Amino acid sequence: MTEITQLMNTIKYQLKQQAKTYRDVAEALDLSEASIKRMFSHSSDAPISLERLVQLSHFLGFSLAELTQEASLSNAKLKTLTLEQEKELISDSELLVVAVCAINQWSMAEILEYYKLSEASCLRMLLKLDQLRLITLLPGNRIRLNISRDFDWLPNGPIRAYFREVGMFDFLNARFHHEGETFSFTHGMLTEGAILKLQAEIRQLKRRFAELHAESLNSPLKKRHGTALLMAMRQWEPEGFTKLRKN
């Protein structure tokens, strides 16, 4: 991948993150939408001027140097945190809230609008996340995520333990009768082959959830809703059944 291609890919990614369209770019640069589409479709074939790159950078709220740094870091994103980093997140409820908001592409203004945090406290939490390398806090308190698209919490780490011990009961302690809520429990007897097939379909559903999450980032925060999907499967029977089994 050439440096220009990497830079253009970063610009496209930032457009998506900021919910800006090619039409928005066309209006800002005083070009036709068709010209913008051609520019992004053939960035590796057709030369793009330095002046145009500067214009695109400023449109996205970056200097060209900042955008170049963003492009250079695009292949060095975190796929997970260390055990120590997760422990620090879980030790402070405000820090955990701000971290989850940042991961979900909230701005500092949106965090302050939604949660009872002072500006000073929120900024302090963002600076801690910067120290943990989860984000980079840019000028104007803009948040740059330093995580990859397949980022996940440690399988047996503190964050997952927190949601199992604290969040799970709260999540399941509901009637699931409101619009958009679904609860389904199915039990059967499967072969090893059938279990492997079902596990593959669960992984596919998880990937689809991640894709829809990414698509939803293009919408304003007020149109997005915190949504949890619980997927669990294991060999199991009710304890009362097990007690009646013959040895």
ZITA-V724985 format. One record per backbone hydrogen bond with DSSP energy under -1.0 kcal/mol. CO is the residue of the C=O (numbers start at 1). NH is the residue of the N-H. If there is no record, write none. Layout:
co=CO nh=NH
co=CO nh=NH
This chain:
co=2 nh=6
co=3 nh=7
co=4 nh=8
co=5 nh=9
co=6 nh=10
co=7 nh=11
co=8 nh=12
co=9 nh=13
co=10 nh=14
co=11 nh=15
co=12 nh=16
co=13 nh=17
co=14 nh=18
co=15 nh=20
co=16 nh=19
co=21 nh=25
co=22 nh=26
co=23 nh=27
co=24 nh=28
co=25 nh=29
co=26 nh=31
co=32 nh=36
co=33 nh=37
co=34 nh=38
co=35 nh=39
co=36 nh=40
co=37 nh=41
co=38 nh=42
co=42 nh=45
co=42 nh=46
co=49 nh=53
co=50 nh=54
co=51 nh=55
co=52 nh=56
co=53 nh=57
co=54 nh=58
co=55 nh=59
co=56 nh=60
co=57 nh=62
co=58 nh=61
co=63 nh=67
co=64 nh=68
co=65 nh=69
co=66 nh=70
co=67 nh=71
co=68 nh=72
co=69 nh=73
co=73 nh=76
co=78 nh=148
co=79 nh=152
co=82 nh=86
co=83 nh=87
co=84 nh=88
co=85 nh=89
co=86 nh=90
co=87 nh=91
co=89 nh=92
co=92 nh=96
co=93 nh=97
co=94 nh=98
co=95 nh=99
co=96 nh=100
co=97 nh=101
co=98 nh=102
co=99 nh=103
co=100 nh=104
co=101 nh=106
co=102 nh=105
co=107 nh=111
co=108 nh=112
co=109 nh=113
co=110 nh=114
co=111 nh=115
co=115 nh=117
co=118 nh=122
co=119 nh=123
co=120 nh=124
co=121 nh=125
co=122 nh=126
co=123 nh=127
co=124 nh=128
co=125 nh=129
co=126 nh=130
co=127 nh=131
co=128 nh=132
co=129 nh=134
co=129 nh=135
co=130 nh=133
co=134 nh=146
co=136 nh=144
co=138 nh=141
co=142 nh=138
co=144 nh=136
co=146 nh=78
co=148 nh=151
co=154 nh=157
co=157 nh=161
co=158 nh=162
co=159 nh=163
co=160 nh=164
co=161 nh=165
co=162 nh=166
co=162 nh=167
co=163 nh=168
co=167 nh=171
co=168 nh=172
co=169 nh=173
co=172 nh=174
co=178 nh=181
co=191 nh=195
co=192 nh=196
co=193 nh=197
co=194 nh=198
co=195 nh=199
co=196 nh=200
co=197 nh=201
co=198 nh=202
co=199 nh=203
co=200 nh=204
co=201 nh=205
co=202 nh=206
co=203 nh=207
co=204 nh=208
co=205 nh=209
co=206 nh=210
co=207 nh=211
co=208 nh=212
co=209 nh=213
co=210 nh=214
co=211 nh=215
co=212 nh=216
co=215 nh=218
co=216 nh=219
co=220 nh=223
co=221 nh=224
co=238 nh=242
co=239 nh=243
co=241 nh=244
co=242 nh=245
